[in-house]
Amino acid sequence: MRQLVPAFLLVFALLSALPVTAAVTPPNVCVTCHGGLAARLGMPVKIWKTSIHAEHGVSCNACHGGDPMDAVNSMSQARGFRGVPVATEIPSICGGCHMGIAKYHAASPHGRALGRGGPTCVTCHGSHGVVRATIDQINRKNCTPCHGFESALEIKNIMMKTDGMLKAIEDRIIELKNQGILTDTLEKRLFSLRNQSHSLFHTLNIDLIRQESAHLQAELEKNNSIGSTGTGLSIGTLAVGWALILALLFYLIKKNID
């Protein structure tokens, strides 16, 4: 038995010295194949690699269908390959991930003009080179080919004011986090509230946008003093206060939009 122990230790040492092989993810054949092609067949991959979709792992098959892990069946209709989507399909494809926005877009003037020359998601956000959505995408270049810029500019100004207020909350949440306060719930509610607010603007209903943004902004202004120096409130009280404010704002916006 004593002779077996050194032998066991020797085997264990040899096995420990072997390199650990990590699980290998099969290559995406869409990216591999088109990435090596020239001109228009290869350009989409080069553009996609810099996109917000690539950053979050959203690849070709999310929009074009097919099987990105099987070179033989990658473009098989049996695997859901649809090729280049037609304009009328684009909102539903994008809506597979962006469900709330797709709902509001469908009821908007843009959505109601679908198939009759109306803009789709890629008109404003691009296709392969999709970038992170910002307020700057509301501009004369994007809007004036179809209509005037007055209403779009008003929507943009409302968004800028609302986003500025939400950014102030975000900054205060960061302050709480830096002081050791758990802010996960606050961060999730802020994220949901910002998304809900941005989805609202896809309705293009200027009256609704004015109304709901006014509700939100009024609550933010009313509670603007929370967290400022000299309030005498504890950090825990501030965190609870902001959680209640965010919950209220989320409820107001969701209730009126629905």
Secondary structure as GFF3:
##gff-version 3
##sequence-region A 1 258
A	DSSP	alpha_helix	4	17	.	.	.	ID=ss1
A	DSSP	alpha_helix	29	35	.	.	.	ID=ss2
A	DSSP	alpha_helix	39	48	.	.	.	ID=ss3
A	DSSP	alpha_helix	52	55	.	.	.	ID=ss4
A	DSSP	alpha_helix	61	64	.	.	.	ID=ss5
A	DSSP	three_ten_helix	77	79	.	.	.	ID=ss6
A	DSSP	three_ten_helix	87	89	.	.	.	ID=ss7
A	DSSP	alpha_helix	90	94	.	.	.	ID=ss8
A	DSSP	alpha_helix	99	107	.	.	.	ID=ss9
A	DSSP	alpha_helix	109	112	.	.	.	ID=ss10
A	DSSP	alpha_helix	121	125	.	.	.	ID=ss11
A	DSSP	three_ten_helix	135	137	.	.	.	ID=ss12
A	DSSP	alpha_helix	140	143	.	.	.	ID=ss13
A	DSSP	alpha_helix	150	178	.	.	.	ID=ss14
A	DSSP	alpha_helix	184	200	.	.	.	ID=ss15
A	DSSP	three_ten_helix	201	203	.	.	.	ID=ss16
A	DSSP	alpha_helix	206	222	.	.	.	ID=ss17
A	DSSP	alpha_helix	235	257	.	.	.	ID=ss18
###
